[in-house]
């Protein structure tokens, strides 16, 4: 019988911005400099591809569940870090965070959980060994998603949990739901990620058409 992971609290400071905090399934490694250093991707694996799959995961799960997607993008320039590692590539689902306030809560939480889960699924598919350190690095990159999940739950008078099995409050349950949706719609995620890597940005309507879905109208 597999022992469930113990939630590991983590927080990061961001110069000039509010810090981020949340919980990961994996403990922080003893030595840590940055997310890119923790990922330590093989030479044939691009950090920009990982970001594209992260954002494609969010966008695909939003469209599948009937949530309006304004636009999605991936940058072309890596972000430098103080330790010398390229810090990665920025990506965003532009305006999706605001749309999630209008979506049913459970669906919104699954969309938020889908970015990290899509990124991990693609790295495994690409043959990258997902060590505890690499998995921790990917989860760290999704802390902003956890922050929004925490805020959404708080708006409904709920407190976020990890590993408790509660069908609404347990963020890891929503990650499991995201995994199931990603498995059945992986072709759509791959199509979005591949096109993002070529064109850098897609409107929500373009993304929806690409994967044979409709982009729901903006909430009235």
LINBELBEL-V147120 format. One record per helix or strand. SS is the DSSP state (hx for helix, st for strand). FROM is the first residue (numbers start at 1). LEN is the number of residues. Records with the same first field share a line. If there is no record, write none. Layout:
SS=FROM-LEN + FROM-LEN
This chain:
st=8-7 + 17-8 + 71-4 + 79-2 + 86-3 + 91-4 + 161-1 + 170-1 + 201-3
hx=35-5 + 47-18 + 96-5 + 105-21 + 132-10 + 143-13 + 171-14 + 186-14 + 204-7
